Amino acid sequence: MAHPGAAQGPAEPLSAARLRDALGGQGALWTDIRVVAETGSTNEDALKQAADGAREGLVIAADFQSAGRGRQGRRWLTRPGAALTFSVLLRPQHVPQAARGWIPLLAGVAVAAGLRRATEVDAKLKWPNDVLAGGGKLAGILAEQSGEAIVVGVGVNVLGGEHDLPVATATSLERCGADRIDRTALLAVILAELGQRYLRWRETGPGDAAESGLQREYRLLCDTLGRQVLVQLPGDRELAGLAVDVDPIGQLLVSRPDGELAAVSAGDVIHVR
């Protein structure tokens, strides 16, 4: 597979044919790959396909999203051609519901690993699945469930200088020194990493994060662990303490100042130091 930095440039449109060729034998899971020039949201498109009975392994990638969404209803906006945006459809039918909370974390591991492999950027994770580089947010992941189907959407900031990105806390591959990124080759790397981990996790247990090695790999990539954090919880509540681990179902374990251990299943984490 060609190194993403060796292509003609980041503005080159995504290519479904090149993507299939690049995946080769690593693309067993990805049976239906679709690339569109523009759409509102690849997640919305994939959710509609899921409702119509689409099989597991659907990939929808877009050169531009006009109505991208992030976690907790936030908008996710980029300039045309400046990001890698795609969604995948998964149907982990035999995985217990409690274990499916690992899918967003699994996707985070795969995206971080793919970015490390393809661009040599030191990508890390902020719980649950924000992908960071140099302290800034490089990529976001949104997982949404519809029946027994789960759609995972990924957005990676490829281009953008300090004044081009939507928020001050964001960064891009360009800002991290990875220029001339071939988005098709980068997507192929990320899909290969995602497919390999998902199939291993789905078939081990099934959905056993410890036995499949997913929990260990997540701990190694998670920059939240070992930090003092402030967690903004649903209902305008806050939790402060030391992030010490992720438990068997992917919850963040926070040691509070009084010594009690709190398990967080949803919330926004701020790294205090």
KATASUL-V912516 format. One record per helix or strand of 3 or more residues. SS is the DSSP state (2 for helix, 1 for strand). FROM is the first residue (numbers start at 1). TO is the last residue. If there is no record, write none. Layout:
SS,FROM,TO  SS,FROM,TO
This chain:
2,4,6  2,16,27  1,32,39  2,42,51  1,58,65  2,71,73  1,83,90  2,97,119  1,124,126  1,130,133  1,136,146  1,149,157  2,183,203  2,214,221  1,228,233  1,237,246  1,252,255  1,261,264  1,268,271
